[in-house]
Amino acid sequence: MPINPQQEFHNRLPAVDENDPQYVTELVDALLAAAQDARASDVHIVPGQEQLELSWRIDGVLQPVTTFPAAIGPRVAARLKVMSNLLTYQTDVPQEGRILTAGESEIRVSTFPTLFGEKVVIRLFAGPGKYDRLDNLGLPAEVLEDICRLLEKRGGVFVVAGPAGSGKTTTNYACLREIIDKSAGARSLVSMEDPVEVVVPGVAQSQVNAAAGFDLTVGLRSLMRQDPEVIMVGEIRDREVANTVFEASLTGQLVITTFHAGSAAEAVSRLTDMGIEPFLLKSGLLAIVSQHLVRRLCECSQAGRNRDESLGLSVERFRHPVGCSACHGTGYRGRIVLAELLKGDCPQLHSAFSGERDARSIEETAVASGMVSCQTRALAAVEEGVTSPAEVRRVLGW
């Protein structure tokens, strides 16, 4: 029988009584260890009226693990606050901190007040070396080659787009490490983030402090006087930040940033909707990479036989998830990246920068100019038995 996350976690529960002073300490240690072993990216601890719900996200999917009595919630939250150097007595405002471990994992803790207590979300980053470099990300060969070429530019904006949880920030950090390696430390790299998620040696990293009036725009304008050559901006969130990013690119800085959008064409459309001047986009935009993460089928998958099971995808063959102990009964193990790259120097797209075209027509033009879309890569992955029709529909929609 497949071993599910609930069974695995219960095997690690502390042997001492819940009232024992050491119980919560051992419980949190067990939780972190179990989540890391299960390859979870996030742990959600949600207080309710009668119970505390625990779940974690594996391969992009949130999975329920177990529940505890509601009374233990404040003790678990307090323990995690102590570990991440947060204020234990502040329970009515959000807080963010980092757990410094002796191991190789980066752990971030975020608390948020709710009706029945503090919700805690723990983000577990992959250990050093796993996704440090661009060639570790599984990007398509031609996309990887184009990115490496663009990172040698001395000016312009390189945007990594995608939905939440698609690995945009991971790609950004990999780009920074690529630049550091290629330049042997001869380029000045700085970042403005909210917050700093991973420490990258060789980059002067800063994070916003809203309470002090130090936001992304203020930070970026100040960084311009720090003699930077490469600027990493955590995310374009509004018109003011977008304008500052593109203005910086025209004064000789390479700017790497992220943007929430479902596709590269949608990113262009949304940037123009923000009111970014067309000349800034035409002159400053190097490229937009849009990426999605889809789950990889486990070896226990089976070939599909019924055409209806393809869920309308234009594929000749496909496989379905089954579930075994290796994949915790989910039928999937690990993820692959689907990526598309839209080049900013494509003359056929310049009319889109004035906001005269919608995302669909922009994508059609980009594909006609040589861009391989995420949808095309998804169909190829299904044909090759790497992922399933259901997973493609879950991530890319209908």
C-alpha positions as semicolon CSV with decimal commas, in nm:
position;residue;x (nm);y (nm);z (nm)
1;M;0,000;0,000;0,000
2;P;0,127;0,353;-0,075
3;I;0,260;0,541;0,226
4;N;0,077;0,873;0,246
5;P;0,212;1,192;0,407
6;Q;-0,014;1,150;0,711
7;Q;0,129;0,806;0,788
8;E;0,486;0,927;0,743
9;F;0,439;1,224;0,973
10;H;0,264;1,019;1,242
11;N;0,566;0,792;1,256
12;R;0,770;1,092;1,370
13;L;0,534;1,232;1,634
14;P;0,693;1,288;1,979
15;A;0,655;1,007;2,230
16;V;0,613;1,249;2,522
17;D;0,275;1,376;2,647
18;E;0,125;1,689;2,489
19;N;0,156;1,870;2,823
20;D;0,527;1,800;2,848
21;P;0,737;2,119;2,803
22;Q;0,942;1,943;2,534
23;Y;0,643;1,825;2,331
24;V;0,608;2,128;2,100
25;T;0,984;2,153;2,047
26;E;0,998;1,790;1,938
27;L;0,680;1,828;1,733
28;V;0,817;2,123;1,532
29;D;1,151;1,947;1,479
30;A;0,967;1,638;1,358
31;L;0,748;1,847;1,129
32;L;1,042;2,020;0,962
33;A;1,230;1,693;0,919
34;A;0,926;1,513;0,776
35;A;0,848;1,799;0,537
36;Q;1,203;1,801;0,404
37;D;1,204;1,423;0,357
38;A;0,871;1,446;0,173
39;R;1,020;1,712;-0,059
40;A;0,759;1,966;0,052
41;S;0,807;2,326;-0,057
42;D;0,562;2,479;0,191
43;V;0,401;2,379;0,521
44;H;0,066;2,535;0,620
45;I;-0,039;2,545;0,986
46;V;-0,396;2,679;0,998
47;P;-0,584;2,738;1,327
48;G;-0,954;2,659;1,339
49;Q;-1,226;2,684;1,600
50;E;-1,185;2,323;1,712
51;Q;-0,861;2,199;1,559
52;L;-0,528;2,295;1,408
53;E;-0,493;2,181;1,047
54;L;-0,157;2,080;0,905
55;S;-0,089;2,043;0,533
56;W;0,207;2,069;0,303
57;R;0,269;2,137;-0,063
58;I;0,447;1,870;-0,265
59;D;0,519;1,924;-0,635
60;G;0,292;2,228;-0,632
61;V;-0,014;2,055;-0,483
62;L;-0,133;2,122;-0,127
63;Q;-0,194;1,795;0,059
64;P;-0,363;1,754;0,400
65;V;-0,143;1,578;0,656
66;T;-0,313;1,572;0,996
67;T;-0,491;1,776;1,263
68;F;-0,416;1,865;1,625
69;P;-0,623;2,010;1,911
70;A;-0,675;2,384;1,859
71;A;-0,511;2,463;2,193
72;I;-0,170;2,357;2,065
73;G;-0,173;2,616;1,785
74;P;-0,037;2,915;1,983
75;R;0,243;2,697;2,123
76;V;0,350;2,580;1,777
77;A;0,340;2,935;1,642
78;A;0,543;3,062;1,938
79;R;0,806;2,793;1,890
80;L;0,847;2,877;1,522
81;K;0,872;3,247;1,608
82;V;1,152;3,177;1,855
83;M;1,336;2,972;1,593
84;S;1,304;3,250;1,332
85;N;1,381;3,541;1,568
86;L;1,031;3,691;1,555
87;L;0,844;3,866;1,837
88;T;0,644;3,602;2,024
89;Y;0,420;3,859;2,196
90;Q;0,305;4,015;1,868
91;T;0,013;3,809;1,744
92;D;-0,201;4,073;1,576
93;V;0,030;4,170;1,288
94;P;0,203;3,964;1,016
95;Q;0,570;3,879;1,065
96;E;0,838;3,720;0,849
97;G;1,162;3,558;0,954
98;R;1,422;3,300;0,864
99;I;1,531;2,990;1,050
100;L;1,908;2,960;1,052
101;T;1,997;2,592;1,044
102;A;2,326;2,409;1,065
103;G;2,228;2,210;0,756
104;E;2,201;2,310;0,392
105;S;1,834;2,409;0,379
106;E;1,693;2,760;0,373
107;I;1,372;2,792;0,580
108;R;1,146;3,098;0,587
109;V;0,859;3,152;0,832
110;S;0,558;3,379;0,775
111;T;0,285;3,442;1,034
112;F;-0,053;3,599;0,972
113;P;-0,335;3,677;1,221
114;T;-0,666;3,502;1,156
115;L;-0,998;3,472;1,340
116;F;-0,884;3,174;1,548
117;G;-0,515;3,254;1,589
118;E;-0,202;3,289;1,385
119;K;-0,167;3,102;1,058
120;V;0,194;3,000;0,994
121;V;0,340;2,915;0,655
122;I;0,688;2,766;0,636
123;R;0,875;2,786;0,305
124;L;1,148;2,525;0,258
125;F;1,398;2,600;-0,016
126;A;1,603;2,339;-0,195
127;G;1,952;2,288;-0,058
128;P;2,251;2,457;-0,220
129;G;2,353;2,306;-0,551
130;K;2,017;2,163;-0,655
131;Y;1,884;2,462;-0,848
132;D;2,181;2,696;-0,820
133;R;2,265;2,711;-1,188
134;L;2,059;2,771;-1,499
135;D;2,158;2,436;-1,646
136;N;2,012;2,265;-1,336
137;L;1,661;2,400;-1,399
138;G;1,567;2,174;-1,689
139;L;1,500;2,462;-1,928
140;P;1,470;2,380;-2,299
141;A;1,813;2,395;-2,463
142;E;1,732;2,686;-2,696
143;V;1,575;2,887;-2,413
144;L;1,878;2,825;-2,192
145;E;2,112;2,935;-2,472
146;D;1,916;3,257;-2,531
147;I;1,909;3,342;-2,159
148;C;2,284;3,294;-2,122
149;R;2,341;3,522;-2,420
150;L;2,106;3,789;-2,283
151;L;2,279;3,789;-1,944
152;E;2,595;3,916;-2,112
153;K;2,415;4,236;-2,217
154;R;2,513;4,564;-2,052
155;G;2,164;4,709;-2,047
156;G;1,800;4,612;-2,084
157;V;1,528;4,432;-1,891
158;F;1,502;4,055;-1,869
159;V;1,166;3,945;-1,727
160;V;1,082;3,604;-1,582
161;A;0,703;3,567;-1,588
162;G;0,464;3,304;-1,460
163;P;0,200;3,236;-1,198
164;A;0,273;3,209;-0,826
165;G;0,485;2,906;-0,741
166;S;0,625;2,860;-1,091
167;G;0,989;2,904;-0,990
168;K;1,039;3,261;-1,113
169;T;1,258;3,366;-0,819
170;T;1,462;3,045;-0,846
171;T;1,536;3,132;-1,209
172;N;1,630;3,487;-1,110
173;Y;1,881;3,368;-0,852
174;A;2,025;3,120;-1,102
175;C;2,072;3,410;-1,345
176;L;2,264;3,606;-1,082
177;R;2,495;3,310;-1,015
178;E;2,549;3,266;-1,389
179;I;2,657;3,630;-1,421
180;I;2,890;3,602;-1,121
181;D;3,054;3,290;-1,262
182;K;3,091;3,427;-1,615
183;S;3,227;3,765;-1,501
184;A;3,453;3,619;-1,229
185;G;3,326;3,890;-0,995
186;A;3,406;4,175;-1,234
187;R;3,047;4,307;-1,249
188;S;2,869;4,496;-0,971
189;L;2,549;4,310;-0,875
190;V;2,279;4,445;-0,643
191;S;1,923;4,343;-0,561
192;M;1,605;4,497;-0,423
193;E;1,373;4,228;-0,289
194;D;1,059;4,183;-0,080
195;P;1,186;3,985;0,104
196;V;1,532;3,838;0,039
197;E;1,459;3,468;-0,006
198;V;1,805;3,323;-0,064
199;V;2,145;3,471;0,014
200;V;2,363;3,487;-0,298
201;P;2,734;3,555;-0,231
202;G;2,863;3,825;-0,462
203;V;2,535;4,021;-0,467
204;A;2,466;4,323;-0,243
205;Q;2,111;4,225;-0,144
206;S;1,856;4,460;0,011
207;Q;1,494;4,418;0,109
208;V;1,208;4,662;0,150
209;N;1,110;4,810;0,484
210;A;0,762;4,955;0,440
211;A;0,749;5,088;0,796
212;A;1,054;5,304;0,727
213;G;0,926;5,419;0,387
214;F;1,187;5,208;0,210
215;D;0,985;5,052;-0,072
216;L;1,090;4,907;-0,406
217;T;1,075;5,238;-0,590
218;V;1,275;5,430;-0,328
219;G;1,528;5,148;-0,305
220;L;1,573;5,125;-0,682
221;R;1,630;5,497;-0,722
222;S;1,889;5,488;-0,446
223;L;2,059;5,184;-0,596
224;M;2,114;5,379;-0,917
225;R;2,369;5,586;-0,724
226;Q;2,554;5,273;-0,607
227;D;2,732;5,219;-0,940
228;P;2,549;4,893;-1,025
229;E;2,590;4,701;-1,347
230;V;2,327;4,434;-1,277
231;I;2,012;4,493;-1,072
232;M;1,778;4,218;-0,962
233;V;1,430;4,342;-0,869
234;G;1,218;4,093;-0,679
235;E;0,897;4,169;-0,867
236;I;0,725;4,432;-1,080
237;R;0,403;4,503;-0,891
238;D;0,287;4,843;-1,011
239;R;0,340;5,110;-1,272
240;E;0,585;5,310;-1,064
241;V;0,819;5,014;-1,014
242;A;0,784;4,914;-1,379
243;N;0,875;5,263;-1,500
244;T;1,177;5,277;-1,268
245;V;1,294;4,935;-1,389
246;F;1,278;5,030;-1,757
247;E;1,433;5,371;-1,698
248;A;1,725;5,200;-1,520
249;S;1,775;4,972;-1,818
250;L;1,824;5,271;-2,048
251;T;2,110;5,408;-1,839
252;G;2,333;5,106;-1,884
253;Q;2,209;4,858;-1,623
254;L;2,098;4,502;-1,689
255;V;1,780;4,453;-1,486
256;I;1,648;4,106;-1,401
257;T;1,300;4,088;-1,254
258;T;0,982;3,881;-1,221
259;F;0,625;3,953;-1,321
260;H;0,299;3,770;-1,254
261;A;0,147;3,668;-1,587
262;G;0,017;3,349;-1,741
263;S;0,229;3,376;-2,055
264;A;0,493;3,590;-2,220
265;A;0,230;3,751;-2,442
266;E;0,011;3,825;-2,140
267;A;0,310;3,987;-1,970
268;V;0,353;4,224;-2,268
269;S;-0,019;4,303;-2,263
270;R;-0,021;4,372;-1,889
271;L;0,289;4,593;-1,905
272;T;0,128;4,806;-2,174
273;D;-0,195;4,820;-1,971
274;M;0,011;4,958;-1,683
275;G;0,084;5,258;-1,900
276;I;0,453;5,190;-1,966
277;E;0,565;5,419;-2,247
278;P;0,602;5,228;-2,577
279;F;0,951;5,369;-2,632
280;L;1,063;5,224;-2,296
281;L;0,941;4,878;-2,393
282;K;1,088;4,896;-2,744
283;S;1,425;5,020;-2,622
284;G;1,452;4,841;-2,289
285;L;1,290;4,498;-2,313
286;L;1,540;4,223;-2,390
287;A;1,312;3,924;-2,347
288;I;1,036;3,768;-2,142
289;V;1,063;3,408;-2,030
290;S;0,735;3,260;-1,912
291;Q;0,748;2,936;-1,718
292;H;0,513;2,685;-1,558
293;L;0,588;2,380;-1,346
294;V;0,403;2,055;-1,412
295;R;0,436;1,735;-1,217
296;R;0,640;1,451;-1,364
297;L;0,470;1,111;-1,385
298;C;0,607;0,843;-1,155
299;E;0,736;0,519;-1,306
300;C;0,414;0,351;-1,191
301;S;0,212;0,536;-1,460
302;Q;0,010;0,345;-1,716
303;A;-0,062;0,405;-2,083
304;G;-0,399;0,562;-2,163
305;R;-0,630;0,372;-2,395
306;N;-0,951;0,573;-2,416
307;R;-0,931;0,877;-2,643
308;D;-1,162;1,069;-2,408
309;E;-0,899;1,040;-2,137
310;S;-0,675;1,279;-2,331
311;L;-0,906;1,559;-2,208
312;G;-0,916;1,723;-2,548
313;L;-0,541;1,753;-2,596
314;S;-0,409;1,699;-2,947
315;V;-0,190;1,401;-2,863
316;E;-0,163;1,052;-3,009
317;R;-0,041;0,880;-2,693
318;F;-0,041;0,961;-2,324
319;R;-0,003;0,808;-1,979
320;H;-0,200;0,831;-1,654
321;P;-0,088;0,847;-1,289
322;V;-0,143;0,535;-1,077
323;G;0,027;0,574;-0,738
324;C;0,283;0,376;-0,541
325;S;0,495;0,408;-0,227
326;A;0,767;0,600;-0,411
327;C;0,527;0,882;-0,507
328;H;0,318;0,872;-0,186
329;G;0,025;0,741;-0,386
330;T;-0,004;1,057;-0,600
331;G;0,122;0,909;-0,927
332;Y;0,373;1,193;-0,967
333;R;0,727;1,248;-0,849
334;G;0,910;1,574;-0,908
335;R;0,832;1,848;-1,160
336;I;0,949;1,971;-1,498
337;V;0,953;2,325;-1,631
338;L;0,763;2,438;-1,938
339;A;0,917;2,759;-2,072
340;E;0,870;2,997;-2,363
341;L;1,089;3,294;-2,457
342;L;0,959;3,605;-2,628
343;K;1,235;3,828;-2,765
344;G;1,195;4,202;-2,727
345;D;1,379;4,284;-3,049
346;C;1,117;4,117;-3,270
347;P;0,999;4,397;-3,507
348;Q;0,663;4,228;-3,561
349;L;0,582;4,272;-3,190
350;H;0,665;4,640;-3,161
351;S;0,312;4,744;-3,253
352;A;0,194;4,552;-2,945
353;F;0,392;4,784;-2,719
354;S;0,149;5,067;-2,791
355;G;-0,133;4,860;-2,642
356;E;-0,312;4,813;-2,973
357;R;-0,320;4,431;-2,956
358;D;-0,444;4,175;-2,706
359;A;-0,250;3,884;-2,557
360;R;-0,389;3,628;-2,803
361;S;-0,277;3,817;-3,112
362;I;0,060;3,894;-2,950
363;E;0,115;3,524;-2,888
364;E;0,018;3,434;-3,245
365;T;0,273;3,683;-3,377
366;A;0,543;3,557;-3,138
367;V;0,482;3,195;-3,241
368;A;0,493;3,294;-3,607
369;S;0,829;3,459;-3,533
370;G;0,974;3,141;-3,387
371;M;0,865;3,126;-3,023
372;V;0,777;2,776;-2,899
373;S;0,486;2,821;-2,660
374;C;0,438;2,650;-2,325
375;Q;0,129;2,479;-2,467
376;T;0,336;2,323;-2,747
377;R;0,597;2,204;-2,497
378;A;0,321;2,064;-2,276
379;L;0,179;1,856;-2,561
380;A;0,527;1,721;-2,635
381;A;0,574;1,628;-2,268
382;V;0,243;1,440;-2,271
383;E;0,334;1,256;-2,592
384;E;0,666;1,154;-2,436
385;G;0,493;1,019;-2,125
386;V;0,662;1,273;-1,898
387;T;0,338;1,421;-1,763
388;S;-0,034;1,355;-1,798
389;P;-0,324;1,530;-1,972
390;A;-0,488;1,594;-1,633
391;E;-0,173;1,766;-1,503
392;V;-0,146;1,986;-1,811
393;R;-0,509;2,089;-1,772
394;R;-0,455;2,157;-1,400
395;V;-0,162;2,389;-1,464
396;L;-0,242;2,550;-1,799
397;G;-0,621;2,540;-1,774
398;W;-0,886;2,451;-2,027
